[in-house]
Amino acid sequence: MTTQGLNVTLPYCGPAPAPAEWWMRWNADPLLIAGLALGLFLLIAARERRWTSHAALFLFAFLYISPFCAVGSALFSARILHHLLLVTALAPLLARRIGTRWPGSLGVWTVAQAVILWFWHLPVAYAAALSHSTLFWAMQSTILLSATLYWRRLTQARPAARVVALLATMMQMSLLGALISFAPGALYSPHWLTTQSWGLSPLEDQQLAGLIMWIPTGVIYLGLALGTVARMIRVPRYDGALLKL
């Protein structure tokens, strides 16, 4: 299908919705719904009471079943927010539930996460992912897996290594966000014709997306790094017996 001379292909989440209809655009993928239903059944059958398991299932449903999925077809800024929730919310939740027998150190997964994130935000790779369901899930699964293993190794690392990894992740994601924000033109072709009904030009939507990746993400990783440093330099507390000596 062509529109104004441009090749338009439908992304996995469906065609871009208008503002008046986005809330009706639930994803009815039967395989995805069946998988989520099976996951919920297993949690109930196992009498799983840990909130992280239920929160991860709920967040996954929000990202891929709710109308938020379709909004990502219209707005690059919504897709960036989607990826931000993947790497800073869903991945840490999943990291609590996986074992330790995964290859690779914290340094390896810090680099791997960065490479994968930058690759899928190259305009050509991003456009390909939004035009083919298999590539869309390749993008989503590799971003989520690398982030999950990053967070898993982060929880096992020494405090100093944790600080370095957090600051490195903050810098690379902030740099990517800044490059997206300050690009002179709209780079992401899947959104060239989908943002106007939302009151944004493609370039304005892209600038908003870059700011989302740059500022909130930077605050999250910098805050965690500073919290780790604060715990490292905290003055030990002595009990009353020691104070009497």
C-alpha angles and dihedrals in degrees: 000000000000131000121190090341095308124117108240122194126181117249123225093264091054133251119332111276126224117241091255094057108031094101090061095052102098117164110246098187101152095207093052093046091048091050092051091046090051091049091051091047091052092049091051093044091050090046088232108190101173108114093215093068094051092042091053091051092047093048092049090053090049092051098045109020105034123078088264086081091060093046087061087063090059103038129041087202090060090049091051090050087050090054091045090056089048096055101034103034115018095037095053090048092052091044088066091058103048129084128247099246097098120121122242136057128251089265092053094051093043089058094039092052091050094048093048093047093049092045095054091047093056103112094238095048092044093050091049092051092052092049099053128043094215092054090044090058091043088057094046096044096047093047091048096043095048091047092047093052090045091056092044092055090042092061090051097046129099113262095253092051089046091055092050092049093048093049092046091052092047092052097047094046092045090050092050090049092049092050090051092047096049099041109129094229144020106283104179110080097192087070101043092099102027108064103062096080087056091057095255133109115227089254093050090049090050092049090051090049091052092050091051091053093042107045111027092039092048091050092051097051095038091050092052091048092050090047090053092049090049091055090048095055098036112131110246116249118232125208124235094263092060092046090057093056 
